[in-house]
Amino acid sequence: MKSSVKVTVVPLFVLSVMFLFASELPAITVTVSPKRAAVTATTQTQQFTSSVAGVTWSVDGIAGGNSTVGTISSTGLYTPPATAGNHTVTATSGNSAGSATISVTDLSAILTYHNDAARDGINLREFALTPTTVTTATFGKLFSCAVDGAVYAQPLWMRGLSIGGGVHNVIFVATQHDSAYAFDADAKPCVTYWHVNLLDTLHGGTGSETSVTWNDVGNCFGDVFPEVGVTGTPVIDASTKTIYLVSASEKNPTSPGNCSASSATFFHRLHALDIATGNEKFNAPVTIAASVPGTGDGSSGGMVSFNSQLHHQRSGLAEVAGKIFVVFAAHEDATPYHGWVIGYKASNVQQQIAVFNTTPNGVNGADGGIWGGGGAPAVDSGGDIYVATGNGVFDESPPPPNNDYGDSILRLHSITGSTLNGVNLSVAGWFTPFDESHLQQTDGDLGSGAAVLLPFQTSGAGPQHLLVQTGKEGTVYLIDRDNMGQFNPTNNDQIRQSFSGTTGGLWGTPALWQNNLYIGAQGDPLRQFTFDPAKELFNPTAASQSAHAFNFPGTTPSVSSQGNMHGIVWAIDAALYGYASRNAGVNCFVVPVPAACSGPAVLHAYDAANLAVEYWNSTMAANNRDRAGNAVKFVPPTVANGKVYVGTRTRVDVYGLLPN
């Protein structure tokens, strides 16, 4: 039997039409959204989408990815690896493909003022923010989180917290209205996990307490306006999941607006809040009180007592080996006041474990406040605390009592027992500039800036442990922490180095990255000074400076980098901070505050190797796309996981990678 084959003949003109139709089909274009993203290692996923259905997903050319580069599902859900790095996510359809970049950071947290105990302001684990991604086309404002008062405290950041029924990165924010917030660090629009009022009964307050009215304290200069609540940056203990912060409040004012003569009752309280709920823990809060032997406030009985009405908790908090330290200065130099360092047990804040008064003796108080332009005490690896004081009595020379330290840098060491300045803290080292009396007479606070600790030195050319300090005089002091130099009435030759670094004074804290010191003095450009580790000295000539000058109060910069690469210096111009602003060319000491005295904070991003190169600032994009809220003084930016958080008068603005 013969097999048969059926042959279908297609006319030539039909083939021609089919070929013509196929040749005119448009090529498939695959795009991936978002184009750029940043996530935290292991704890934060990222959903990608493709413009074409049915694509094949890969990471760094590996279909589906793997544990080294991160995995991606068939629906485009990326799960990062445990290690940090940058990766390319690709969607492929046929011969076409589209891709996106994703940066993974292993930064665990920013738990304290200026990022760490050295107060250097650096984040070395930033993989998303580089010179190529921080441009107006790729970087800008993402969202804002509204708050009920001005944010003078630096926002703090933690990754991968169990909160709100899931695992999230979180920022913690405190306000001058005596509120604390936990916000999702990434969600747009903003998501609030909790908001607490630190003056309600659950947090130790009474029904009639309010935040402190600005002109019920101080000299009515309006340094903090219009209210005083939480000013100092909190500190977080990650091991116990607790955030510590100090509230200020008043009750029953009978003579409002009378500055330091107000007859209200004033309080400072140390709070310990559970980071997941905002609830108090560890027997918090505790009302802050202390006393030491002395004659500085003219009181009878030979004791100097802490007075909440006269003292301002401006500096950030510090945690040292299970102890929380809170420091104080004045409200606008209204006397009598002192510098105080008061310590509490972190696991039970009702236990006060240390008190130190910088100036327990003198007429009309003795001043010597600790405020540092909002900076925090630096802490070394051995647990010693470093603070700088402002104008005040200085008598650390014969004859006795030799225990008043105005305009000085102090190294405080924990002991057991009493000292001339208090209990359980002793002066293990100190330095006072030779022109201390001039500083005192001219309001030239050494302590308007805060100290930064340098890394361990190994060259053998000099001391292993150094710190740097700058104040209103603009002099940069480099000091051996193990032999601080004490006082030389002739010059400062006993210390490692001193030089005139700025034409204006510093109100804040420098940043230190890769042997570069960045100082943002008032009225000055941001300046870069290079430290030579072989000589253990700074080059006193600035290596670079920004084109932009930062008017009063200057700026406290922060630095992000990928190790020693891609360094970016972030700095906020807060010149138009409202009441008492010195920069608007009009009288700003009036209520209501003239519009010309208030304006947005301006965030700047500079090349850390050359500050003359500005990558981006929040005024560059058209139509005020990146405009921040109105400025407040002193607060530095917080940089984490591809985002920059900026505190303002009414909100926290969040900047980061634009998705498309």
Secondary structure, 3 states (H helix, E strand, C coil): CCCCCCCCCCCHHHHHHHHHHHHCCCCCCCCEECCEEEEECCCCCEECEECCCCCEEEECCEECEECCCEEECCCCEEECCCCCEEEEEEEEECCEEEEEEEEEECCCEECCHHHCCCCCCEECECCCCCCCCCCCCCEEEEEEEECCCCCCCCCEEEEEEEECCEEEEEEEEECCCCEEEEEECCCCCCCEEEEEECCCHHHCCCCCEECEEHHHCCCCCCCCCCEECCCCCCEEECCCCEEEEEEEEEECCCCCCCHHHCCCEEEEEEEEEECCCCCECCCCCEECCCEEECCCCCCHHHEEECCCCCEECCCCCEEECCEEEEEEEECCCCCCCECEEEEEECCEEEEEEEEEECCCCCCCCCECCCCHHHCCCEECCCCCEEEECCCECECCCCCCCCCCECCCEEEEEEEEEEECCEEEEEEEEEEECCCHHHHHHCCCCHHHECCEECCCCCCCCCCCCEEEEECCCCEEEEEECCCCCEECCCCCCCCCEEEECCCCCCCECCEEECCEEEEECCCEEEEEEEEECCCCEECCCCCEEEEEEECCCCECCEEEEECCEEEEEEEEECCCECCCCCCCCCCCCCCCCCHHHECECEEEEEECCEEEEEEEECCCCHHHCCCCCECCCCCCCEEECCEEEEECCCEEEEEEECCC
